[in-house]
Amino acid sequence: MAVGRLGENNTMVAKTNPSHKDIPQLSFEKALTELEGIVGKLERGDVELEESIVMYERGEALKAHCNQLLAQAEAKVEKITTDTAGRPSGTEPLDP
């Protein structure tokens, strides 16, 4: 989505979204921290409309990345099973 703004002589100046190519390399913690920062700025309302749209779009991409990482982690987690005496006896897939 391209966002525009008025330039010095009232002509529309195109402003493109920043690249989100770095997001897939972010750890869950870094992506979540950045997403929390974006949410905080947007909630305060001290960001110009153009910038808030760009920030919102990046936030959506960060949210999708975090959701994907969480789904991958859940798929790897296993539940430890126990025998009748309460001793660990094996594992089985976690059913959240």
GIZI-V418194 format. One line per field, one symbol per residue. burial: + if it has 9 or more other ideal C-beta (glycine too) atoms within 8 Angstrom, else -. Layout:
# GIZI-V418194
burial=???
This chain:
# GIZI-V418194
burial=--++----------+-+-----+--+-+--++-++--++-++----+--+-++++++++-+++-++--++--++----+-+---------------
